[in-house]
Every structure is written in C-alpha cells, then in structure tokens.
Amino acid sequence: GDLEIGKHGEGTVTLSGTGVIQASETGNPALLVGHQGVGTMTITGDAHLDYGRSPGNGTLTIGNQAQGDGDLTVSGNATAHVNGRVVVGGGGAQGEMHIRESPTLNFAAELIVAQGTTGTLEIEGGGASITVDSFAMDPQGTEDALLIAAIDATGLSTIDVAGMAHLADTLEVQLANGFGPRGGEAYAVITAAGGLDGTTFASEILPDLAEGLSWNVNYSANGVTLEVLGSSLLLGDVNGDGMVNGLD
C-alpha cells in the first residue's frame, strides 16, 4: 500500500544492505517522500525498491502537497523499480533526486522534474543505468526544473528514454572529484528513442575547462550530448587521464 515519509513533520527512511521494500498489490500504491512535511529517503548498498507490479501502477512523488519537501538518494548497487509515474517536485515546497555510483533505475512510466513545484534531478558519475518510458522537465511551464550532470572519471550516466523527452529550464554541468575532461570526449546526457519534442534547455551552466578546450552542447533529433572541443596539455599529467595526482 501507500508509504508516506514526512507527513506534517519530518521522516527519514534508509534502505540499505540487501533490504527490500515491495508494494506488490494490484492497485495503485503511492510512495510519497516529503508529504506535507520534510521527507528523506536513501536507497543504497544492494537494496531493492519495487513499487507497483503489473497490473498495478505504483507511483513515486518527491515533494508532495502543501509544504512537502522531499529528497531521495539512490546509490551503491541499489535497484529502484517503479511501475508508474515518478515526479520530482510534485506540488510541495521542492523535490530532489540524487543518483550516484552504480544503481539501476527502471521507471516504467514517465519521469517528470518539476510539476507543481521546484524539482532537481542530479546524476553523478557514469556507473548508473537509468531507463524511463518518457521524460519531461517543467511540462506546465510554470516551475523551475534543474538537471545536474556531474561528470567524473567514470563518465556520466545517460537518461535512456524509450519515448519522447521534453526539455526546459536549466542544465547544470559539474566536474566531480577533481576530474578534467580532454578534447574529443563526449558525454550523452539524454537519449530519446521517440525524439525531443522540439525543446531545448533554456539555459546551460557549464564549468571552466583547461586552456584550449571548450564545451559544445549538441542537440540532435534523439538526444543531448556534451562535447569537449579542442586540445590541451596539462602540465604534470603524465598518464594523460586529465588529472594531476599521485598516479602521474
């Protein structure tokens, strides 16, 4: 059934190790992180979230109703499967989702960032598998949606969309853990088999690169890719990994 974290107060749930939360009823169970209060949920380790099994239609909302302030982090080798809609910022104060390390996320319906309130989706590193049916940022055109793409030595995990993607508001690119890209590298932010619906990000916040390098945000018919143009020589980077550290 429904699971509400932070209703009219503060609530925290940590799912770790090999823990499992499973809503297997055939109805429409809802997982609400920050429901009229402050809710925080962490799924990590080898833990498994399975919300809504067919023909059920389980949903996940982060930041829901009134003063709902929700924060969900999925990390480690955890798995998060939701059989229905996922909304980051669903009408409360705000909603945030953080994806780090090597989790697997499978959202069988749409992933929406900012529908009724501010929403932030942060993806750090290249180890995660993220598949969704459709993707939309600020579909009503009334909120602030932010997608943070944090690149490190493992790369950047791509949002793999089976259908169409709707882009809006802000893309912020970060370089994590001291990583410095080299010329010729490319990082896919989003791939959408159904294409982009003619939209782009309204603004792009891009970090500084080494001298001689520049960013190009490439919008194609089926996705968005970050390209590093030019070439540079980083003094002291003996092994050519874009960083000067103890490995050189």
KAJO-V459343 format. One line per field, one symbol per residue. ss: DSSP state (h for helix, s for strand, l for the rest). A space follows every 50 residues. Layout:
# KAJO-V459343
ss: ???
This chain:
# KAJO-V459343
ss: llsssssllssssssllllssssllllllssssssllssssssllllsss slllllllssssssllllssssssllllsssslllssssssllsssssss lllssssssssssllllsssssssllllssssssssslllllllssssss ssllslllssslllsslllssssssllllllllllssssssslllsllll llssslllllllssssssssllssssssssllllllllllllllllll
